[in-house]
Amino acid sequence: MTTHTALIVDDEPDIRDLLEITLTRMGIETLTAPDLTTARQLLDRHQPQLCLTDMNLPDGNGIDLVQWIQLNTPATPVAVITAYGNMDTAIESLKAGAFDFVSKPVELPRLRELVNSALKLSDAKPETEAETDEPGLLLGNSPQIRKLRNQTRKLARSQAPVFISGESGSGKELVARMIHLQGPRREGPFVAVNCGAIPSELMESEFFGHKKGSFTGAVENKEGLFRSANGGTLFLDEVADLPLAMQVKLLRAIQEKAVRPVGDTKEVPVDIRVLSATHKNLPELVQEGNFRQDLFYRINVIELAVPPLRERADDIPLLANHILGRIAREYECDPAALTQDAIERLKAYDFPGNVRELENILERAFTLCDEDRISADDLHLGNGVQPAGSADPATDTPGVPEGEIDLEGFLESIERQAIEKALEATRWNKTAAAKRLGISFRALRYRLKKLGME
């Protein structure tokens, strides 16, 4: 069994003793230093798997040591011990590269959590860039995407809150998943929530949970998103859409690392890392008074910008082939390839919807193209041409029902009816049914698979 070593840096003998006893009971060997000079000498001679340092030291401060470790032994996670309630110092240490922080008086359960997370990070085998690049929609060889992948690998080693900025459809959630999967929380849950999709009156219950009977409709206990993400990562997408009243409660939950379910009298501790994102200009919303400045500073410890697709056009062929391969596998069809004119058309397009729009364009073109080649005309970019519909001209289309409707479900039901009638009319000859519907055989196969009608 591997023996771990931790370096404890604190000028107070009582604190050093407390930390040393706690870590020794966890089976960790300890080295101790009363100041920065001794700590650097020990780091030169040993390779500890963790460093715990106080902020105020006789010959400097903890952030000086964090920066020194970042330069000289970057594989060593370092956690800073801060004065109670001093969030500014904690945030400063995270920005300098600290793995995490713990406040005085040190709570031993919180310390053990921190130590275990740091040791998971130290035990992880170093991987090459090729192995750690997540094969997905962050594929590409452009300088922008290489930089982004490097940043996600580095940030995965920290527990600092990360704010991911970027346009809609650029892949912010994928970046958040990569940070989670490459860090010490990879075995824990990754919980993504769209803050703009939760009704304001249900928001507190959704985030923090509730006790049975706490309000009308609360027929059983609910865990809530924070507790669902315990031991892992909570990704707050479109965080700018949170109402101000909820922002206050969210700030408290993040700072205290605890939540109070609706209808409960006591707080429940949670161990999560918070990542957040929005396509909106958050600093501008802070200036306008629509987003709390204190919450902004708390979630925006480190900002990571995702480049729009138009700024990395050379990555489009690689991305497109990856997406087309996935579509073919998903719908069990033969793969299709882009012609050179189609590639050039895609590279010249502005992509206001970014990678998500590229996916939609290719999915549509895949169903409409003849044989196995997608031409520039199949892409229907910027010319207002819509893909051929699936409704038979002779089929009666049902009217739109009154009141609120599920548009996706409604359109799907129309498509299903049209396909069923075309198949019945052609005695289930798919080639003839496709012709009757005015679509390619490939398009019909794709729709049958998508609608579960095979």
C-alpha positions in Angstrom: 0.0 0.0 0.0 1.3 3.4 -1.0 2.2 5.7 2.0 1.3 9.3 1.5 3.2 12.3 2.9 1.9 15.7 3.7 3.7 18.9 4.5 2.1 21.1 7.2 3.2 24.8 7.3 2.1 26.8 10.3 3.8 29.0 12.9 1.4 28.0 15.7 2.6 24.7 17.4 -0.9 23.9 18.5 -2.3 24.0 15.0 0.6 22.0 13.6 0.0 19.3 16.3 -3.7 19.2 15.6 -3.2 18.8 11.9 -0.3 16.3 12.4 -2.4 14.1 14.7 -5.4 14.2 12.3 -3.4 13.2 9.3 -1.4 10.6 11.1 -4.7 8.9 12.1 -5.5 8.8 8.4 -2.4 6.9 7.7 -0.5 9.8 6.3 3.1 10.6 7.2 3.8 14.3 8.0 6.5 16.9 7.6 6.1 20.2 9.5 7.5 23.7 9.0 7.0 26.9 11.0 7.8 29.3 8.1 8.2 29.6 4.3 12.0 29.1 4.3 11.8 25.7 6.1 8.9 24.7 3.9 10.8 25.4 0.7 13.8 23.4 2.0 11.6 20.4 2.8 9.9 20.6 -0.6 13.4 20.6 -2.2 14.3 17.3 -0.4 10.9 15.5 -0.4 7.9 15.1 -2.7 4.8 15.3 -0.5 1.4 14.4 -2.0 -0.2 17.4 -0.2 0.7 20.7 1.4 -1.4 22.5 4.0 -0.2 26.0 4.7 -1.4 28.8 7.0 -2.0 32.2 5.3 0.0 34.3 7.8 3.6 33.2 8.3 6.6 34.9 9.9 8.5 35.4 6.6 5.7 35.8 4.1 2.2 34.4 3.5 0.6 31.2 2.2 0.0 32.7 -1.3 3.8 33.1 -1.7 4.1 29.4 -1.0 1.3 28.5 -3.4 3.0 30.4 -6.2 6.4 28.9 -5.4 4.9 25.3 -5.5 3.1 26.2 -8.8 6.5 27.0 -10.3 8.7 24.3 -8.7 6.5 21.3 -7.9 3.2 21.9 -9.7 2.1 18.2 -9.1 1.7 18.9 -5.4 -1.8 20.0 -4.4 -1.6 22.8 -1.8 -4.5 23.9 0.4 -4.6 27.2 2.3 -5.8 27.7 5.9 -7.6 31.0 6.1 -9.1 33.1 8.9 -12.8 32.4 9.5 -15.1 34.4 7.1 -12.2 35.8 5.1 -13.5 34.8 1.6 -11.3 37.4 -0.2 -8.2 35.7 1.0 -9.6 32.3 0.1 -10.5 33.5 -3.4 -7.0 35.1 -3.8 -5.4 31.8 -2.9 -7.5 29.8 -5.4 -6.6 32.3 -8.2 -2.9 31.8 -7.3 -3.3 28.0 -7.9 -4.3 26.6 -4.5 -6.2 23.3 -4.7 -8.7 24.3 -2.0 -9.0 26.2 1.3 -10.1 25.4 4.8 -11.2 28.1 7.4 -10.1 28.4 11.0 -11.2 27.0 13.4 -10.4 23.9 11.3 -13.4 21.5 11.2 -11.9 18.0 11.1 -14.6 16.4 8.9 -14.1 19.1 6.3 -10.3 18.7 6.6 -10.5 15.0 6.0 -12.7 15.6 2.9 -10.1 18.0 1.5 -7.2 15.6 2.2 -8.9 12.7 0.5 -9.7 14.7 -2.6 -6.1 16.0 -2.8 -4.7 12.4 -2.5 -7.0 11.2 -5.3 -5.5 13.9 -7.4 -1.9 12.9 -6.5 -2.6 9.2 -7.1 -3.9 9.8 -10.6 -1.5 8.7 -13.2 -0.1 11.5 -15.4 -1.5 11.3 -18.9 -0.3 12.6 -22.2 -2.2 15.3 -24.0 -3.5 12.8 -26.6 -4.9 10.6 -23.8 -6.6 13.4 -21.9 -8.2 15.2 -24.9 -11.9 14.3 -24.6 -13.1 13.0 -27.9 -16.2 15.0 -28.5 -17.3 18.4 -29.7 -14.1 19.9 -28.4 -12.2 18.1 -31.2 -9.8 20.3 -33.2 -6.2 21.2 -33.8 -6.6 25.0 -33.8 -4.5 27.0 -31.3 -7.8 28.2 -29.5 -9.1 24.6 -28.9 -5.6 23.3 -27.8 -5.4 26.2 -25.3 -8.9 25.4 -24.1 -8.0 21.7 -23.5 -4.8 22.7 -21.7 -6.8 25.0 -19.4 -9.4 22.4 -18.6 -6.7 19.9 -17.6 -5.1 22.5 -15.4 -8.4 23.6 -13.8 -9.4 20.0 -13.2 -6.7 19.8 -10.6 -8.2 22.6 -8.5 -11.4 22.9 -6.5 -11.8 26.6 -7.4 -15.2 27.7 -8.8 -14.9 28.2 -12.6 -17.1 30.5 -14.7 -17.3 29.3 -18.3 -18.2 32.1 -20.7 -19.1 31.7 -24.4 -21.9 32.1 -27.0 -24.9 29.8 -27.1 -24.1 26.4 -28.6 -20.3 26.8 -28.2 -19.9 23.7 -25.9 -19.8 25.2 -22.4 -21.4 22.2 -20.7 -18.9 19.9 -22.5 -16.1 22.0 -21.0 -17.6 21.6 -17.6 -17.9 17.8 -18.0 -14.2 17.7 -19.1 -13.2 19.6 -16.0 -15.2 17.1 -13.9 -14.0 14.0 -15.6 -10.3 14.9 -15.4 -10.3 15.9 -11.7 -10.5 14.1 -8.3 -14.3 14.2 -8.4 -14.6 12.1 -11.6 -16.1 9.2 -9.7 -18.8 11.4 -8.2 -21.9 12.7 -9.9 -22.0 15.5 -12.5 -25.3 17.4 -12.1 -26.1 20.0 -14.8 -29.0 22.4 -14.3 -30.4 25.1 -16.6 -31.2 27.9 -14.1 -33.5 29.6 -16.7 -35.7 26.5 -17.0 -36.8 26.3 -13.3 -39.9 28.3 -12.3 -39.0 30.8 -9.6 -41.5 29.5 -7.1 -39.9 26.0 -7.3 -36.3 27.1 -7.4 -35.5 26.8 -3.7 -37.0 23.3 -3.5 -35.2 22.2 -6.7 -31.8 23.4 -5.5 -32.0 22.6 -1.7 -34.7 20.0 -1.5 -37.7 19.9 0.9 -39.2 18.0 3.7 -42.4 16.1 3.2 -45.4 18.3 4.0 -43.4 21.5 4.0 -45.8 23.0 1.4 -48.8 21.9 -0.7 -47.7 19.2 -3.1 -44.6 18.1 -1.1 -45.8 14.5 -0.7 -42.4 13.1 0.0 -38.9 14.3 1.0 -36.8 15.7 -1.9 -33.0 15.7 -2.0 -32.5 18.7 -4.3 -29.7 19.4 -6.8 -27.0 20.3 -4.3 -27.3 17.1 -2.4 -27.7 15.1 -5.6 -24.2 16.5 -6.6 -22.6 15.6 -3.2 -19.1 14.3 -3.8 -19.1 15.6 -7.4 -19.8 18.7 -9.5 -22.8 21.0 -9.8 -22.9 22.8 -13.1 -25.1 25.9 -13.1 -25.9 26.7 -16.7 -27.4 30.1 -17.6 -26.7 31.3 -14.1 -27.5 34.8 -15.2 -31.2 33.8 -15.2 -31.4 33.3 -11.4 -33.7 35.8 -9.7 -32.0 38.1 -7.2 -33.7 36.5 -4.2 -32.3 33.1 -5.2 -28.9 34.5 -5.8 -28.7 35.4 -2.1 -29.5 31.9 -1.0 -27.1 30.4 -3.6 -24.3 32.5 -2.3 -24.8 31.4 1.3 -25.0 27.7 0.2 -21.7 28.0 -1.7 -19.9 29.9 1.1 -21.1 27.7 3.9 -20.9 24.4 2.0 -24.3 23.6 3.4 -28.0 23.8 2.4 -31.2 24.0 4.4 -34.1 22.1 2.7 -37.4 23.9 2.6 -39.3 23.1 5.8 -36.2 21.9 7.7 -34.7 23.7 10.7 -31.1 22.5 10.3 -28.5 22.8 7.6 -27.1 19.7 5.8 -23.4 19.8 4.8 -22.5 19.3 1.1 -19.2 18.6 -0.6 -19.5 19.9 -4.2 -17.5 21.8 -6.7 -19.5 24.6 -8.5 -19.0 25.3 -12.1 -21.2 27.9 -13.8 -21.8 29.3 -17.3 -23.9 31.8 -19.3 -23.9 33.3 -22.8 -24.9 36.7 -21.3 -22.5 39.5 -20.2 -22.3 38.9 -16.5 -20.2 41.9 -15.6 -22.7 44.1 -17.4 -25.6 42.6 -15.5 -23.6 43.3 -12.2 -23.3 47.0 -13.3 -27.0 47.2 -14.0 -27.9 45.7 -10.6 -29.4 42.5 -12.1 -26.7 40.2 -10.7 -25.2 40.3 -7.2 -21.6 41.4 -7.2 -20.7 39.2 -4.2 -22.1 36.1 -6.0 -20.3 37.1 -9.2 -16.9 37.2 -7.4 -17.7 33.9 -5.7 -18.5 31.9 -8.9 -16.0 33.8 -11.1 -12.8 32.9 -9.3 -11.4 31.7 -12.6 -13.0 32.5 -16.0 -12.6 30.2 -18.9 -13.7 31.5 -22.3 -15.0 29.0 -25.0 -14.2 30.3 -28.5 -17.0 30.6 -31.0 -16.9 28.1 -33.9 -16.3 30.9 -36.5 -13.0 31.7 -34.9 -11.7 28.1 -35.5 -13.1 27.4 -38.9 -10.2 25.0 -39.7 -11.6 22.6 -37.0 -14.9 22.3 -38.9 -14.0 19.3 -41.2 -12.8 17.2 -38.2 -15.9 18.2 -36.2 -18.2 17.5 -39.1 -16.8 14.0 -39.7 -17.1 13.2 -36.1 -20.7 14.4 -35.9 -21.7 12.5 -39.2 -20.1 9.3 -37.8 -22.1 9.6 -34.6 -25.3 10.2 -36.5 -24.7 7.1 -38.7 -24.0 4.9 -35.7 -27.0 6.3 -33.8 -29.5 5.6 -36.6 -27.7 2.5 -38.0 -27.3 4.0 -41.4 -24.4 4.0 -43.8 -22.0 7.0 -43.1 -22.1 10.0 -45.4 -19.2 12.2 -46.4 -19.0 15.9 -47.2 -17.9 17.0 -50.7 -15.2 19.6 -50.9 -17.7 22.3 -51.8 -19.7 21.5 -48.8 -16.7 21.8 -46.5 -15.8 25.1 -48.0 -19.4 26.3 -47.6 -19.3 25.3 -43.9 -16.0 27.0 -43.3 -17.3 30.2 -44.8 -20.5 30.2 -42.8 -20.8 32.4 -39.7 -22.4 29.8 -37.3 -24.4 32.1 -34.9 -25.5 28.9 -33.2 -21.9 27.5 -33.0 -21.3 23.7 -32.7 -25.0 23.0 -31.8 -26.0 24.6 -35.1 -23.4 22.6 -37.0 -24.9 19.4 -35.5 -28.4 20.5 -36.6 -27.3 21.4 -40.1 -25.5 18.1 -40.6 -28.3 16.0 -39.1 -30.7 17.6 -41.6 -28.3 17.3 -44.5 -27.7 13.6 -43.6 -31.3 12.8 -44.1 -31.8 14.7 -47.3 -28.6 13.9 -49.3 -28.6 11.4 -52.2 -26.5 8.3 -51.7 -23.5 8.9 -49.4 -22.4 12.4 -50.4 -23.4 15.7 -48.8 -23.0 18.6 -51.2 -23.1 22.3 -50.5 -26.7 22.4 -51.7 -27.8 19.7 -49.2 -26.7 22.1 -46.4 -29.3 24.8 -47.1 -27.2 27.5 -45.6 -28.5 31.1 -45.7 -30.9 30.6 -48.6 -34.1 30.1 -46.7 -34.7 26.7 -48.2 -36.2 24.3 -45.7 -35.8 20.5 -45.8 -38.6 18.5 -47.4 -41.4 17.8 -45.1 -42.6 14.3 -44.1 -46.3 14.9 -44.7 -48.0 13.2 -47.6 -49.8 15.9 -49.7 -52.8 13.7 -49.7 -52.8 13.2 -46.0 -55.1 15.3 -43.8 -53.0 17.3 -41.3 -54.6 17.6 -37.9 -55.4 21.1 -36.7 -53.4 22.7 -33.9 -55.1 21.9 -30.5 -56.2 24.8 -28.4 -54.4 25.9 -25.2 -50.8 25.1 -24.3 -49.2 22.3 -26.4 -46.0 20.3 -26.5 -44.8 21.5 -29.9 -42.1 18.8 -30.3 -44.5 16.1 -29.4 -47.3 17.5 -31.6 -45.0 17.7 -34.7 -43.7 14.2 -34.0 -47.2 12.8 -33.9 -48.0 14.4 -37.3 -44.8 13.0 -38.8 -45.6 9.5 -37.3 -49.1 9.5 -38.8 -47.8 10.6 -42.2 -45.1 7.9 -42.3 -47.6 5.2 -41.2 -50.1 6.2 -43.9 -47.4 6.2 -46.6 -46.2 2.7 -45.5 -49.7 1.3 -45.4 -50.4 2.8 -48.9 -47.3 1.2 -50.3 -47.8 -2.2 -48.5 -44.8 -1.4 -46.3 -42.4 -1.0 -49.2 -40.0 1.5 -47.7 -38.5 2.6 -51.0 -42.0 3.4 -52.4 -43.1 5.1 -49.1 -40.0 7.3 -49.2 -40.8 8.4 -52.7 -44.5 9.0 -51.8 -43.3 11.2 -48.9 -40.9 13.2 -51.1 -37.8 12.2 -49.1 -34.8 9.9 -49.7 -34.7 6.3 -48.6 -32.0 7.3 -46.1 -34.2 10.0 -44.7 -37.0 7.5 -44.1 -34.7 5.1 -42.4 -33.4 7.9 -40.2 -37.0 9.0 -39.2 -38.1 5.4 -38.5 -35.2 4.9 -36.2 -35.6 8.4 -34.5 -39.4 7.8 -33.9 -38.9 4.2 -32.8 -41.0 2.9 -35.6 -38.7 0.2 -36.9 
